[in-house]
């Protein structure tokens, strides 16, 4: 894998939001991101896009898993990387 999980998560969420997250802190709640509606529908969109990006079955992620970049990355690593 050429990109780290964190970089892939950030890229997918930028695509979903339609805004760059370059300066956004990994641990900051995405619901507080300015100029983007990170509401429950956007969270579901993020979940769907991340599941697709990481080759996961639908339902592998929950909206709580995508509250922050850190949370999403940690959950995806737990699901996709060998122990």
Secondary structure, DSSP 8 states (H G I E B T S, - for coil): --S-HHHHHHHHHHHHHTS--TTS-TTS-GGG-TTS--SHHHHHHHHHHHHHHTT--TTSS-GGGGSSHHHHHHHHHHHHS--
